[in-house]
Structures are given as C-alpha cells and as structure tokens.
C-alpha cells in the first residue's frame, strides 16, 4: 500500500508529517486529507481558512493539496462570488506565507555563506532544513 505524507501549511510554518499514512490509493488519501482538515478547522474556521494540507508520496512528489477554505462550511451560505473571492484571497495569503518562508530560508543561506567566507561559525539549519555544508 502506498504511503502518503500530509504537510500542514499554516502561513507561518510547515508542519511536516514524518511518518506518513498508508492508504489504498489517492482517493483514500483525498478523503483522509479532507477529514484531517475538517477536524483542524472545527470551531476555528475564520482563523484557519487560509491553511492547506499538501499531500506527497514517499518520493516527495506532490499529489494534491487541500485548501481549508474550500471545506469551510461557514462560507457556503454566502453568495458564490463572495465565497470564490474569499477562497482566492485565502489561496493568495497561503502563497504569500510560502514565499515569505522561502525568502527567510534564502536569507539564512546567504548569511551562512557570508559567515563561512569570513571563517565564522553560523546557524547550520533553519526550519529543519540544513543551510550550511
């Protein structure tokens, strides 16, 4: 059975699933991701609707993501245009969080490179990822 890994992207951090879950197929992984997202959103929809779950396989290939806004029942009573606008805004906010995390990691890499060039010690990892060789 294939193993799927679910990474929570909450706008500030990526919380990685290190052990993964064995599921029959991608359909079962989608169902599982939806259930996890719904449970995480419960009674906190407005604070979590910009979050998403990225689902990857054992080789690290992304299969799909589940935007929490797409599951937010509190948006269902809104006119479709408003709901779509909120979902798009949440997607852009999530993308912005990804870009900021990537920028921060790049800045740490630059600082590490400069420190090494000057023969100074520097931080070896950021957010669980190695930044110096």
WODAFEN-V377427 format. One record per pair of residues at least 12 apart in sequence whose ideal C-beta (glycine too) atoms are under 10 Angstrom apart, sorted by the first residue. I is the first residue (numbers start at 1). J is the second residue. Records with the same first field share a line. If there is no record, write none. Layout:
I: J ; J
This chain:
1: 21 ; 22 ; 23 ; 24 ; 25 ; 28
2: 20 ; 21 ; 22 ; 23 ; 24 ; 25 ; 26 ; 28 ; 29 ; 57 ; 58 ; 63
3: 17 ; 19 ; 20 ; 21 ; 22 ; 23 ; 29 ; 56 ; 57 ; 58
4: 17 ; 20 ; 21 ; 22 ; 23 ; 25 ; 26 ; 28 ; 29 ; 30 ; 32 ; 33 ; 55 ; 56 ; 57 ; 58 ; 63 ; 64
5: 17 ; 18 ; 19 ; 20 ; 21 ; 29 ; 54 ; 55 ; 56 ; 57 ; 58 ; 60 ; 62 ; 63
6: 20 ; 21 ; 29 ; 32 ; 33 ; 36 ; 37 ; 53 ; 54 ; 55 ; 56 ; 65 ; 66
7: 52 ; 53 ; 54 ; 55 ; 56 ; 62 ; 65
8: 36 ; 37 ; 40 ; 48 ; 51 ; 52 ; 53 ; 54 ; 68
9: 50 ; 51 ; 52 ; 53 ; 54 ; 65 ; 67 ; 68 ; 94 ; 95 ; 97 ; 98 ; 101
10: 40 ; 47 ; 48 ; 50 ; 51 ; 52 ; 68 ; 94 ; 97
11: 48 ; 50 ; 51 ; 52 ; 90 ; 93 ; 94 ; 95 ; 96 ; 97 ; 98 ; 100 ; 101
12: 97 ; 100 ; 101
13: 97 ; 101 ; 127 ; 128
14: 54 ; 97 ; 98 ; 101 ; 127 ; 128 ; 129
15: 51 ; 53
16: 54 ; 56 ; 127 ; 128
17: 36 ; 53 ; 54 ; 55 ; 56
18: 128
20: 56 ; 57 ; 58
21: 33 ; 36 ; 55
23: 55
26: 55 ; 57 ; 63 ; 64
29: 55 ; 56 ; 57 ; 63 ; 64 ; 66
30: 55 ; 63 ; 64 ; 66
32: 53 ; 55 ; 66
33: 52 ; 53 ; 54 ; 55 ; 63 ; 64 ; 65 ; 66 ; 71
34: 53 ; 66 ; 70 ; 71
35: 66 ; 71
36: 53 ; 55 ; 66
37: 51 ; 52 ; 53 ; 66 ; 67 ; 68 ; 70 ; 71 ; 72
38: 66 ; 68 ; 71 ; 72 ; 73
40: 53 ; 68 ; 71
41: 68 ; 69 ; 71 ; 72 ; 73 ; 74
44: 68
45: 68 ; 69 ; 71 ; 72 ; 73 ; 74 ; 75
46: 72 ; 74 ; 75
47: 68
48: 68 ; 69 ; 71 ; 72 ; 90
49: 67 ; 68 ; 69 ; 70 ; 71 ; 72 ; 74 ; 75 ; 86 ; 87 ; 89 ; 90 ; 93 ; 94
50: 67 ; 68 ; 69 ; 86 ; 87 ; 89 ; 90 ; 91 ; 92 ; 93 ; 94 ; 95 ; 96 ; 97
51: 66 ; 67 ; 68 ; 69 ; 90 ; 93 ; 94 ; 97
52: 65 ; 66 ; 67 ; 68 ; 69 ; 70 ; 90 ; 91 ; 94 ; 95 ; 97 ; 98
53: 65 ; 66 ; 67 ; 68
54: 66 ; 98
65: 91 ; 94
67: 87 ; 88 ; 90 ; 91 ; 94
68: 87 ; 90 ; 94
69: 83 ; 84 ; 86 ; 87 ; 88 ; 89 ; 90 ; 91 ; 93 ; 94
70: 83 ; 87 ; 90 ; 91
72: 86 ; 87 ; 90
74: 86
75: 87 ; 90
101: 126 ; 127
104: 126 ; 127
105: 126 ; 127 ; 129 ; 131
106: 126 ; 131
107: 126 ; 131
108: 122 ; 123 ; 124 ; 125 ; 126 ; 127 ; 129 ; 131 ; 132
109: 123 ; 126 ; 129 ; 130 ; 131 ; 132
110: 131
111: 123 ; 126 ; 131 ; 132
112: 124 ; 125 ; 126 ; 130 ; 131 ; 132 ; 133
113: 131 ; 132 ; 133
115: 132
116: 132 ; 133
